[in-house]
Amino acid sequence: MIVPMKKVSLVIMGDKKEETLKKLRKLGIVHIEITEGSGERLLELKEQIDLLEGAIFIVGKSKDAEQKQVDTAEALSIATKIAALNEEKKNCLAERIALNAELERLKNWGDIDPDSINALVLKGYDLSFYEMPKAEYETLGDSVRTVKLGENKSSVKFLLIKSDLEDEERIISSISDYRLVLPQASTDSMKEKISELNARIDAIDAQNASYVCYADSIKSAIKALEKDVEFEIYATGMADENLSADNSQAVCVAYFKGYIETENLDKLKQTAAENSWGLLVEDPCEEDNVPTKLKNNKFVSLIYPLTDFLGTVPGYFEYDISGWFLAFILIFFGIIFGDGGYGLLICAISAIPIIKSLISKKQISPMFLLVLLFGLSTVLWGTLTCTWFGLSPEQLPNWLKSLSIPVISNVYADKIWYPFWTNGKVGLTTAQNLQIFCFSLALIQLIVAHIKGAFRNKSSIKMLGDIGSILQLIGIYYLVLSLVVNAQVFSFGLAIGGIPVGTVAIALIGVGFVLSFVFSNYEGSIIKSILSSLTNIVSVLLGVVNVFSDIVSYIRLWAVGLAGAAISATVNELAGPLLGNFMFMILAIILLVFGHGLNMILNILSVIVHGIRLNTLEFSSHLDMSWSGHKFKPFKEQID
């Protein structure tokens, strides 16, 4: 459930900000609605956090390193040294890149010493080096004095000795693009410098690695400074007001708004009375940015690692669907993975850390328990459909096949199932039965959404709009079965026990549309509700189409599961012949591990893309949920 909140406004003396915040932090029950602060102190704290985070990124953490504990000031000092070393390393790397680039430019010229060349220039020899195409070199003739240093099929390297030959200046100017720019240092000295830089980079890396023993202390310092940042934001972001009565001196007061769990309100009232704070308590309204705190039993709370990963938080005035989310995502996960063998692997992977926690008597992480549930769900679905590591039913033992449900089992994949009302004339395949199962899941989940809406509006005739939506869902469900699954089995002329099923389905769609049209926008006046629907008539009509598409959207569960089964079967077919040959057995094992491993990774992505989508989009849209909430974070001593 979503924990009930109260909006509180606190008024204090302007010079009591820090004192008040320290007491509130110790109390640890108020979510303060201040998001921005100012001042040099705040900037300084943020820079220090950036410095520490940079240090952690550089040194990392080794599990084998024995940790040394230091205070925040010493951690900052160490982080400063690490940053300085890292800056020096960057400079060394940049210089090494430049030197290597220079050596690459000169590699075809061998060893060059610019000092030797400059010495010849001082003695009166005007020398320069060139490399140009052979054809152009041959056109130079005797116009300039050159000494050929080397050549290949396409180019010539030569030394040009400047003299007083006629037209020499013009020719030299015309070939200036081919002139070799001499380096600032000799190639030998550059190579030596690179060696020195490599040694210094290795020394810096070793020195930074020696600071890994302070990783925990640096992280603790970050948390401590984050608390200081939070405190400074609240202190500097608090609004001030100068109040004065007639003929009296103005008094500066500060105030802010926040939220508190209703059950903790008495604690705040008592603290406010003890410290002479002004306190106003109100019920939050929809215009307020109320934080959300969820409170559920231990089983339902297992979904929190997933919702935290997704960053999905319901708004305070929305629904807590944690239980439904967990129930349906378990079903979706099992169908998408679809293979009981994969489920066993998932169970084994999650069981290892769970057993370790039990042995060490530590609390078991909810994430591992959630993964275990995913594995069990997959095992169950694999059992019901007789799907194990992509093996064909003929390769599985009879006792395993007997555990499956015939109408959806791979054992009877080629069998036609005849519903009683068809008199054996037309039937359904196993694949169609699975499609019906997926559409039935859609019907159940979307009806749950509108039942929750009906309960919320139970004191208003607006509830009839939700009932209308439920009737539409049931009618459109039959429409989907007819159009998508089998038009003969689910015909609109079908009558069972004298009941015209197809006609009833059309009637449900019509009656449901009318009820939804009239009452969905009800806010005290039926006329206004109808006018509102007429104003948005296009959206209302499209809403019926959306219901159809939402139900059909659940076929993705069957389609993705089918694709995964096809991949696993293909991997087995490729590896099967290799297993019969001892020489290729290792290759076959590698192929099986890689193929099935890749398939499991793809299935995980499919759960994220498809399984979670059905909860956070289709289901949530029928609940009118936008997941617009943010977490309740009380101002307290320790940051979670």
C-alpha positions as CSV (number, residue, x, y, z in Angstrom):
1,M,0.0,0.0,0.0
2,I,1.0,3.7,-0.3
3,V,1.7,5.0,3.1
4,P,-0.6,8.0,4.0
5,M,1.2,11.4,4.2
6,K,0.6,14.8,5.7
7,K,1.9,18.0,4.3
8,V,3.6,20.1,7.0
9,S,4.8,23.7,6.9
10,L,7.4,24.7,9.5
11,V,8.1,28.3,10.5
12,I,11.3,29.0,12.5
13,M,13.4,32.0,13.5
14,G,15.8,33.1,10.7
15,D,18.9,32.6,12.8
16,K,17.8,29.1,13.9
17,K,18.1,27.4,10.5
18,E,21.1,25.2,11.2
19,E,20.0,24.4,14.7
20,T,16.6,23.4,13.5
21,L,17.9,21.3,10.7
22,K,20.2,19.4,13.0
23,K,17.2,18.5,15.2
24,L,15.1,17.5,12.2
25,R,17.9,15.3,10.9
26,K,18.2,13.6,14.3
27,L,14.5,13.1,14.3
28,G,14.7,11.6,10.8
29,I,11.0,11.6,9.8
30,V,10.4,14.7,7.6
31,H,10.8,14.7,3.8
32,I,11.8,18.4,3.1
33,E,10.6,19.9,-0.1
34,I,13.7,21.9,-0.9
35,T,15.6,20.9,-4.0
36,E,18.0,23.8,-4.7
37,G,20.5,25.7,-2.5
38,S,23.2,28.2,-3.1
39,G,26.5,29.6,-1.8
40,E,30.2,28.9,-2.0
41,R,30.1,26.3,0.7
42,L,27.7,24.2,-1.3
43,L,29.8,24.5,-4.5
44,E,32.9,23.5,-2.4
45,L,31.2,20.4,-1.0
46,K,30.1,19.3,-4.5
47,E,33.6,19.8,-5.8
48,Q,35.0,17.7,-3.0
49,I,32.5,14.9,-3.8
50,D,33.6,15.0,-7.4
51,L,37.2,14.8,-6.3
52,L,36.5,11.7,-4.1
53,E,34.4,10.0,-6.8
54,G,37.2,10.6,-9.3
55,A,39.6,9.0,-6.9
56,I,37.3,5.9,-6.5
57,F,37.1,5.6,-10.3
58,I,40.8,5.7,-10.6
59,V,41.9,3.3,-7.8
60,G,38.9,1.0,-8.0
61,K,38.7,-1.7,-5.3
62,S,40.4,-5.0,-4.8
63,K,38.7,-7.7,-2.7
64,D,42.1,-8.8,-1.4
65,A,43.2,-5.3,-0.3
66,E,43.2,-4.8,3.5
67,Q,41.3,-1.6,4.1
68,K,42.7,1.3,6.2
69,Q,40.3,3.7,7.9
70,V,40.9,7.4,7.8
71,D,38.6,10.4,8.4
72,T,37.0,12.6,5.7
73,A,39.9,15.2,5.8
74,E,42.5,12.6,5.2
75,A,40.4,11.0,2.5
76,L,40.2,14.3,0.7
77,S,44.0,14.7,1.0
78,I,44.5,11.2,-0.5
79,A,42.0,12.0,-3.3
80,T,43.9,15.2,-4.1
81,K,47.1,13.2,-4.4
82,I,45.4,10.7,-6.7
83,A,44.0,13.5,-8.8
84,A,47.4,15.1,-9.1
85,L,48.9,11.8,-10.1
86,N,46.2,11.2,-12.6
87,E,46.7,14.6,-14.2
88,E,50.4,13.9,-14.5
89,K,49.6,10.5,-16.1
90,K,47.4,12.3,-18.6
91,N,50.2,14.7,-19.5
92,C,52.6,11.7,-19.9
93,L,50.2,9.9,-22.1
94,A,49.6,12.9,-24.3
95,E,53.4,13.5,-24.6
96,R,54.0,9.8,-25.4
97,I,51.3,10.0,-28.1
98,A,52.9,13.1,-29.7
99,L,56.4,11.5,-29.6
100,N,55.1,8.2,-31.2
101,A,53.4,10.2,-33.9
102,E,56.6,12.1,-34.6
103,L,58.6,8.8,-34.8
104,E,55.9,7.4,-37.1
105,R,56.3,10.4,-39.4
106,L,60.1,10.0,-39.5
107,K,60.3,6.2,-39.7
108,N,61.2,6.1,-43.4
109,W,64.2,8.4,-42.8
110,G,66.0,6.3,-40.2
111,D,67.8,8.0,-37.3
112,I,67.8,11.8,-37.5
113,D,69.7,14.2,-35.3
114,P,68.6,17.9,-36.0
115,D,71.6,19.2,-34.0
116,S,74.1,17.6,-36.5
117,I,72.2,19.1,-39.4
118,N,72.1,22.5,-37.7
119,A,75.9,22.3,-37.1
120,L,76.4,21.8,-40.9
121,V,74.2,24.8,-41.5
122,L,76.3,26.9,-39.2
123,K,79.3,25.9,-41.3
124,G,77.7,27.4,-44.4
125,Y,75.9,24.3,-45.8
126,D,72.2,25.1,-46.5
127,L,70.7,21.7,-46.4
128,S,67.1,20.4,-46.6
129,F,65.5,17.0,-47.0
130,Y,62.7,16.1,-49.4
131,E,60.6,13.1,-50.5
132,M,58.6,13.4,-53.7
133,P,57.2,11.3,-56.6
134,K,59.9,9.9,-58.8
135,A,58.5,11.4,-62.0
136,E,58.6,14.9,-60.5
137,Y,62.1,14.4,-59.1
138,E,63.4,13.6,-62.6
139,T,62.0,16.9,-63.9
140,L,64.4,18.8,-61.6
141,G,67.4,18.0,-63.7
142,D,70.5,20.1,-63.0
143,S,68.5,23.1,-61.8
144,V,69.2,22.2,-58.2
145,R,72.0,20.3,-56.4
146,T,70.6,17.1,-54.9
147,V,72.0,13.9,-53.3
148,K,69.7,10.9,-53.6
149,L,69.3,9.1,-50.3
150,G,66.9,6.4,-51.3
151,E,64.1,5.5,-53.6
152,N,61.3,3.0,-54.3
153,K,58.9,2.4,-57.1
154,S,56.9,5.6,-56.5
155,S,59.1,8.1,-54.6
156,V,62.6,9.4,-54.1
157,K,64.2,10.8,-50.9
158,F,67.0,13.2,-51.4
159,L,69.1,15.9,-49.8
160,L,69.0,19.4,-51.4
161,I,72.1,21.6,-51.1
162,K,71.2,25.2,-51.8
163,S,73.7,27.1,-54.0
164,D,73.5,30.0,-56.4
165,L,72.2,28.2,-59.4
166,E,70.0,30.1,-61.8
167,D,66.2,29.7,-61.1
168,E,67.0,27.7,-58.0
169,E,64.7,29.8,-55.7
170,R,61.7,29.3,-57.9
171,I,62.2,25.5,-58.1
172,I,62.7,25.2,-54.3
173,S,59.6,27.2,-53.8
174,S,57.6,24.9,-56.1
175,I,58.6,21.8,-54.2
176,S,58.2,23.2,-50.7
177,D,55.2,20.8,-50.0
178,Y,57.6,17.8,-50.2
179,R,60.1,19.2,-47.7
180,L,60.8,17.3,-44.5
181,V,60.2,19.3,-41.4
182,L,63.0,18.4,-39.0
183,P,62.0,17.3,-35.5
184,Q,62.9,19.3,-32.5
185,A,64.9,16.4,-31.0
186,S,66.8,13.4,-32.4
187,T,64.9,10.2,-32.9
188,D,67.2,8.5,-30.3
189,S,66.4,11.1,-27.7
190,M,62.6,10.7,-28.5
191,K,62.8,7.0,-28.0
192,E,64.7,7.5,-24.7
193,K,62.0,10.0,-23.6
194,I,59.2,7.5,-24.4
195,S,61.0,4.9,-22.3
196,E,61.1,7.4,-19.4
197,L,57.4,8.2,-19.9
198,N,56.5,4.6,-19.8
199,A,58.4,4.1,-16.6
200,R,56.7,7.1,-15.0
201,I,53.3,5.9,-16.1
202,D,53.9,2.5,-14.6
203,A,55.1,4.2,-11.4
204,I,52.0,6.3,-11.2
205,D,49.7,3.3,-11.8
206,A,51.6,1.5,-9.0
207,Q,51.3,4.5,-6.7
208,N,47.5,4.8,-7.4
209,A,47.1,1.1,-6.8
210,S,48.7,1.5,-3.4
211,Y,45.8,3.8,-2.4
212,V,43.2,1.0,-3.0
213,C,43.4,0.3,0.8
214,Y,41.6,3.6,1.3
215,A,38.7,2.8,-1.0
216,D,36.2,2.2,1.8
217,S,37.2,5.3,3.6
218,I,36.8,7.4,0.4
219,K,33.3,6.0,-0.1
220,S,32.5,6.8,3.5
221,A,33.8,10.3,3.0
222,I,31.5,10.6,0.0
223,K,28.5,9.6,2.0
224,A,29.4,12.1,4.8
225,L,29.8,14.9,2.3
226,E,26.5,14.0,0.6
227,K,24.9,14.5,4.0
228,D,26.6,17.9,4.3
229,V,25.4,18.8,0.8
230,E,21.9,17.9,1.7
231,F,22.1,19.9,4.9
232,E,23.5,22.9,3.0
233,I,20.8,22.7,0.3
234,Y,18.1,22.9,3.0
235,A,19.8,25.6,5.0
236,T,20.4,27.9,2.0
237,G,17.3,27.0,0.1
238,M,14.9,27.8,2.9
239,A,12.7,30.8,2.3
240,D,13.1,33.9,4.5
241,E,10.6,36.6,5.4
242,N,10.9,39.8,7.4
243,L,7.8,40.3,9.6
244,S,7.0,43.4,11.6
245,A,4.1,44.7,13.6
246,D,3.2,48.3,13.9
247,N,6.0,50.4,15.5
248,S,8.1,47.2,16.1
249,Q,11.3,46.0,14.8
250,A,11.2,43.6,11.9
251,V,11.9,39.9,12.7
252,C,13.4,37.5,10.2
253,V,11.7,34.1,10.0
254,A,12.4,31.1,7.8
255,Y,9.9,28.5,6.6
256,F,9.7,25.5,4.4
257,K,7.3,22.7,3.4
258,G,7.7,19.0,3.7
259,Y,5.9,15.7,4.1
260,I,5.6,13.2,6.9
261,E,4.1,9.8,7.4
262,T,0.8,10.3,9.2
263,E,1.8,7.8,11.9
264,N,4.9,10.0,12.8
265,L,3.0,13.2,13.0
266,D,2.7,13.2,16.8
267,K,6.5,13.0,17.1
268,L,6.9,16.1,15.0
269,K,4.2,18.0,16.9
270,Q,6.0,17.2,20.2
271,T,9.4,18.3,18.8
272,A,7.9,21.5,17.4
273,A,6.3,22.3,20.7
274,E,9.5,21.7,22.6
275,N,11.5,24.0,20.2
276,S,8.8,26.7,19.7
277,W,8.5,26.0,16.0
278,G,5.4,27.1,14.0
279,L,3.8,24.0,12.5
280,L,0.9,23.8,10.0
281,V,-0.4,20.4,9.1
282,E,-2.6,19.8,6.0
283,D,-3.9,17.0,3.9
284,P,-2.0,16.9,0.6
285,C,-3.9,17.6,-2.6
286,E,-3.3,16.5,-6.1
287,E,-1.4,19.8,-6.9
288,D,1.2,18.9,-4.3
289,N,4.4,17.1,-5.2
290,V,3.8,14.4,-2.6
291,P,6.5,11.7,-2.2
292,T,5.6,8.1,-2.2
293,K,6.4,5.4,0.3
294,L,5.4,1.8,-0.3
295,K,4.7,-0.6,2.5
296,N,4.0,-4.2,1.7
297,N,4.5,-7.7,3.2
298,K,7.9,-9.4,2.7
299,F,6.7,-11.5,-0.3
300,V,5.3,-8.6,-2.3
301,S,8.3,-6.5,-1.4
302,L,10.5,-8.9,-3.5
303,I,9.4,-6.8,-6.5
304,Y,11.2,-3.7,-5.2
305,P,14.7,-4.6,-6.7
306,L,13.1,-4.7,-10.1
307,T,11.1,-1.5,-9.7
308,D,14.1,0.2,-8.3
309,F,16.2,-0.9,-11.3
310,L,13.5,0.5,-13.6
311,G,13.1,3.7,-11.6
312,T,9.3,3.3,-11.5
313,V,7.5,4.9,-8.6
314,P,3.7,5.4,-8.5
315,G,2.4,8.8,-7.8
316,Y,1.0,9.4,-4.3
317,F,-2.5,9.5,-5.7
318,E,-2.0,6.5,-8.0
319,Y,-2.2,2.8,-7.1
320,D,0.3,0.6,-5.5
321,I,0.3,-2.4,-7.9
322,S,3.4,-4.1,-6.4
323,G,1.5,-7.3,-5.7
324,W,-0.1,-7.5,-9.2
325,F,3.2,-6.4,-10.8
326,L,5.0,-9.3,-9.0
327,A,2.3,-11.9,-9.9
328,F,2.1,-11.0,-13.6
329,I,5.8,-10.5,-14.2
330,L,6.4,-14.0,-12.7
331,I,3.9,-15.4,-15.2
332,F,5.3,-13.3,-18.1
333,F,8.9,-14.3,-17.2
334,G,8.0,-18.0,-17.2
335,I,6.2,-17.8,-20.6
336,I,9.0,-15.8,-22.3
337,F,11.8,-18.0,-21.1
338,G,9.5,-20.9,-21.6
339,D,12.1,-23.6,-21.0
340,G,12.1,-25.6,-17.7
341,G,15.8,-26.4,-18.2
342,Y,16.6,-22.7,-18.3
343,G,14.5,-22.3,-15.2
344,L,16.6,-24.9,-13.4
345,L,19.8,-23.0,-14.3
346,I,18.3,-19.8,-13.0
347,C,17.3,-21.5,-9.8
348,A,20.8,-22.9,-9.4
349,I,22.4,-19.5,-10.0
350,S,20.2,-17.8,-7.4
351,A,20.6,-20.6,-4.9
352,I,24.4,-20.2,-4.6
353,P,24.3,-16.7,-2.9
354,I,21.2,-17.7,-1.0
355,I,22.9,-20.7,0.5
356,K,26.0,-18.6,1.3
357,S,23.9,-16.1,3.1
358,L,22.2,-18.8,5.1
359,I,25.5,-20.4,6.1
360,S,27.0,-17.0,7.1
361,K,23.7,-16.1,8.9
362,K,23.4,-12.9,6.8
363,Q,20.2,-11.4,5.5
364,I,19.3,-12.8,2.1
365,S,19.2,-10.2,-0.6
366,P,15.6,-9.8,-2.0
367,M,17.1,-9.7,-5.5
368,F,18.3,-13.3,-5.3
369,L,14.9,-14.4,-3.9
370,L,13.2,-12.6,-6.8
371,V,15.6,-14.4,-9.3
372,L,14.7,-17.7,-7.6
373,L,11.0,-17.0,-8.1
374,F,11.7,-16.2,-11.8
375,G,13.5,-19.6,-12.1
376,L,10.7,-21.5,-10.4
377,S,8.1,-19.8,-12.7
378,T,10.1,-20.9,-15.7
379,V,10.4,-24.4,-14.4
380,L,6.6,-24.5,-13.9
381,W,5.9,-23.3,-17.4
382,G,8.4,-25.6,-18.9
383,T,6.8,-28.5,-17.0
384,L,3.3,-27.6,-18.2
385,T,4.4,-27.3,-21.8
386,C,7.0,-30.1,-21.7
387,T,9.8,-27.8,-22.8
388,W,13.3,-28.7,-21.6
389,F,16.6,-27.4,-23.1
390,G,14.9,-27.3,-26.5
391,L,14.7,-31.1,-26.7
392,S,12.0,-32.7,-28.7
393,P,9.3,-34.7,-26.7
394,E,10.6,-37.9,-28.1
395,Q,13.9,-37.3,-26.3
396,L,12.3,-36.8,-22.9
397,P,11.2,-39.5,-20.4
398,N,7.5,-40.4,-20.2
399,W,7.1,-39.3,-16.6
400,L,8.2,-35.8,-17.6
401,K,5.7,-35.7,-20.5
402,S,2.9,-36.9,-18.2
403,L,3.3,-33.8,-16.0
404,S,2.4,-31.5,-18.9
405,I,-1.1,-30.1,-19.7
406,P,-2.1,-31.7,-23.0
407,V,-3.8,-28.7,-24.6
408,I,-0.7,-26.6,-24.4
409,S,2.0,-29.3,-24.3
410,N,4.6,-29.8,-27.0
411,V,3.9,-33.5,-26.7
412,Y,0.7,-32.9,-28.6
413,A,1.9,-30.1,-30.8
414,D,0.4,-31.7,-33.9
415,K,-3.0,-32.6,-32.4
416,I,-6.2,-30.8,-33.1
417,W,-8.4,-30.0,-30.0
418,Y,-12.1,-29.9,-30.7
419,P,-14.2,-27.7,-28.3
420,F,-17.5,-29.3,-27.4
421,W,-19.6,-26.7,-29.3
422,T,-18.0,-27.5,-32.6
423,N,-19.2,-31.1,-32.7
424,G,-15.8,-32.2,-34.0
425,K,-16.0,-30.2,-37.2
426,V,-13.3,-27.5,-36.5
427,G,-10.7,-27.4,-33.8
428,L,-7.7,-25.6,-32.3
429,T,-4.0,-26.3,-32.5
430,T,-1.7,-26.3,-29.5
431,A,-0.3,-23.0,-30.7
432,Q,-3.8,-21.5,-30.8
433,N,-4.5,-22.7,-27.3
434,L,-1.4,-20.9,-26.2
435,Q,-2.6,-17.8,-27.9
436,I,-5.9,-18.1,-26.1
437,F,-4.0,-18.4,-22.8
438,C,-2.1,-15.2,-23.5
439,F,-5.3,-13.3,-24.5
440,S,-7.0,-14.6,-21.3
441,L,-4.1,-13.3,-19.3
442,A,-4.7,-9.9,-21.0
443,L,-8.4,-10.0,-20.1
444,I,-7.7,-10.9,-16.5
445,Q,-5.0,-8.3,-16.0
446,L,-7.0,-5.5,-17.7
447,I,-10.2,-6.3,-15.8
448,V,-8.2,-6.2,-12.6
449,A,-7.2,-2.6,-13.6
450,H,-10.8,-1.5,-14.0
451,I,-12.0,-3.3,-10.9
452,K,-9.5,-1.3,-8.9
453,G,-10.8,1.8,-10.6
454,A,-14.4,0.8,-9.8
455,F,-13.5,0.3,-6.1
456,R,-11.9,3.8,-6.0
457,N,-15.0,5.3,-7.5
458,K,-17.5,3.2,-5.5
459,S,-19.0,6.2,-3.8
460,S,-19.7,7.8,-7.2
461,I,-21.7,6.8,-10.3
462,K,-18.4,7.3,-12.1
463,M,-18.0,3.6,-11.2
464,L,-20.4,2.8,-14.1
465,G,-17.7,4.1,-16.5
466,D,-15.3,1.4,-15.1
467,I,-18.0,-1.2,-15.3
468,G,-18.5,-0.2,-19.0
469,S,-14.8,-0.6,-19.6
470,I,-15.0,-4.1,-18.2
471,L,-17.9,-5.0,-20.4
472,Q,-16.0,-3.7,-23.4
473,L,-13.0,-5.8,-22.5
474,I,-15.1,-9.0,-22.3
475,G,-16.8,-8.3,-25.6
476,I,-13.5,-7.3,-27.4
477,Y,-11.8,-10.3,-25.9
478,Y,-14.2,-12.5,-27.9
479,L,-13.7,-10.3,-31.0
480,V,-9.9,-11.0,-30.7
481,L,-10.4,-14.7,-30.4
482,S,-12.5,-14.6,-33.5
483,L,-10.3,-12.4,-35.6
484,V,-6.9,-13.5,-34.4
485,V,-7.2,-17.2,-33.2
486,N,-9.9,-19.0,-35.2
487,A,-13.0,-17.4,-36.8
488,Q,-14.7,-20.7,-37.2
489,V,-14.4,-21.9,-33.6
490,F,-15.2,-18.4,-32.3
491,S,-17.8,-17.3,-34.9
492,F,-20.2,-14.4,-34.3
493,G,-23.1,-16.8,-35.0
494,L,-22.0,-19.1,-32.2
495,A,-24.6,-20.1,-29.7
496,I,-23.9,-22.2,-26.6
497,G,-26.8,-23.6,-24.6
498,G,-29.1,-21.3,-26.4
499,I,-27.0,-18.2,-25.6
500,P,-25.9,-16.3,-28.7
501,V,-22.2,-15.8,-27.7
502,G,-21.3,-13.7,-30.6
503,T,-24.3,-11.4,-30.3
504,V,-23.7,-11.1,-26.6
505,A,-20.1,-10.0,-27.3
506,I,-21.2,-7.3,-29.7
507,A,-23.9,-6.2,-27.2
508,L,-21.3,-6.0,-24.4
509,I,-19.1,-3.8,-26.6
510,G,-22.0,-1.5,-27.3
511,V,-23.3,-1.3,-23.8
512,G,-19.9,-0.9,-22.3
513,F,-19.1,1.9,-24.8
514,V,-22.2,3.8,-23.8
515,L,-21.5,3.4,-20.1
516,S,-17.9,4.5,-20.5
517,F,-19.0,7.4,-22.8
518,V,-21.5,8.7,-20.3
519,F,-19.8,8.2,-17.0
520,S,-16.0,8.0,-17.5
521,N,-15.6,11.8,-17.1
522,Y,-18.3,12.2,-14.4
523,E,-17.4,14.9,-11.9
524,G,-20.8,15.7,-10.4
525,S,-22.8,16.3,-13.6
526,I,-23.8,13.7,-16.2
527,I,-24.4,16.4,-18.8
528,K,-20.9,17.8,-18.4
529,S,-19.5,14.2,-18.5
530,I,-21.3,13.6,-21.9
531,L,-20.1,17.0,-23.2
532,S,-16.6,16.2,-22.2
533,S,-16.8,12.8,-24.1
534,L,-18.3,14.6,-27.1
535,T,-15.5,17.2,-27.1
536,N,-12.9,14.3,-27.2
537,I,-15.0,12.0,-29.4
538,V,-12.0,11.1,-31.6
539,S,-10.0,10.0,-28.5
540,V,-13.1,8.1,-27.1
541,L,-13.5,6.2,-30.4
542,L,-9.8,5.5,-30.6
543,G,-10.0,4.2,-27.0
544,V,-12.1,1.2,-28.3
545,V,-9.4,0.5,-30.8
546,N,-6.8,0.7,-28.1
547,V,-8.6,-1.9,-26.0
548,F,-8.4,-4.2,-29.0
549,S,-4.7,-3.5,-29.6
550,D,-3.9,-3.9,-25.8
551,I,-5.4,-7.4,-25.7
552,V,-3.7,-8.4,-29.0
553,S,-0.5,-7.0,-27.6
554,Y,-0.3,-9.9,-25.1
555,I,0.3,-12.3,-28.0
556,R,3.9,-11.1,-27.8
557,L,4.4,-13.5,-24.8
558,W,3.6,-16.5,-27.1
559,A,5.6,-15.2,-30.0
560,V,8.7,-14.4,-28.0
561,G,8.5,-17.7,-26.2
562,L,8.2,-19.5,-29.5
563,A,11.2,-17.7,-30.9
564,G,13.3,-18.7,-27.9
565,A,12.2,-22.3,-28.3
566,A,13.2,-22.3,-31.9
567,I,16.6,-20.9,-31.1
568,S,17.3,-23.5,-28.5
569,A,16.1,-26.3,-30.8
570,T,18.4,-25.0,-33.6
571,V,21.4,-24.9,-31.3
572,N,20.7,-28.6,-30.4
573,E,20.4,-29.5,-34.1
574,L,23.7,-27.9,-34.9
575,A,25.5,-29.4,-31.9
576,G,23.9,-32.9,-32.1
577,P,25.9,-34.4,-34.9
578,L,29.2,-33.2,-33.3
579,L,28.5,-35.0,-30.1
580,G,28.7,-38.3,-31.8
581,N,32.3,-37.6,-32.8
582,F,34.9,-37.6,-30.0
583,M,37.2,-35.2,-31.9
584,F,34.4,-32.6,-32.2
585,M,32.9,-33.1,-28.7
586,I,34.6,-30.1,-27.2
587,L,33.4,-27.9,-30.1
588,A,29.8,-29.2,-29.6
589,I,29.9,-28.4,-25.9
590,I,31.2,-24.9,-26.6
591,L,28.4,-24.5,-29.2
592,L,25.8,-25.6,-26.7
593,V,27.0,-23.4,-23.9
594,F,27.3,-20.4,-26.2
595,G,24.0,-20.9,-28.1
596,H,21.9,-21.5,-25.0
597,G,23.7,-18.8,-23.1
598,L,23.0,-16.3,-25.8
599,N,19.4,-17.4,-25.9
600,M,19.0,-16.8,-22.2
601,I,20.5,-13.3,-22.6
602,L,18.1,-12.6,-25.4
603,N,15.2,-13.8,-23.2
604,I,16.3,-11.5,-20.4
605,L,16.1,-8.6,-22.9
606,S,12.7,-9.8,-24.0
607,V,11.4,-9.8,-20.4
608,I,12.6,-6.2,-20.1
609,V,11.2,-5.1,-23.4
610,H,8.0,-7.1,-23.5
611,G,7.1,-8.5,-20.0
612,I,7.7,-5.3,-18.2
613,R,6.0,-3.3,-20.9
614,L,2.7,-5.1,-20.3
615,N,2.8,-4.1,-16.7
616,T,4.0,-0.5,-17.1
617,L,2.2,0.4,-20.3
618,E,-0.9,-1.7,-21.1
619,F,-1.9,-2.5,-17.5
620,S,-0.9,0.9,-16.2
621,S,-2.8,2.8,-19.0
622,H,-6.0,1.1,-17.9
623,L,-5.3,2.2,-14.4
624,D,-4.6,5.8,-15.6
625,M,-1.2,5.5,-14.0
626,S,1.7,7.6,-15.3
627,W,4.4,6.5,-12.7
628,S,4.9,10.1,-11.9
629,G,6.0,9.6,-8.3
630,H,9.2,10.1,-6.4
631,K,10.4,8.3,-3.4
632,F,9.8,9.5,0.2
633,K,13.3,10.4,1.5
634,P,13.2,11.7,5.1
635,F,16.0,14.0,6.2
636,K,18.0,11.9,8.6
637,E,21.5,11.1,9.9
638,Q,22.2,8.2,7.6
639,I,21.7,8.3,3.8
640,D,20.3,5.1,2.5
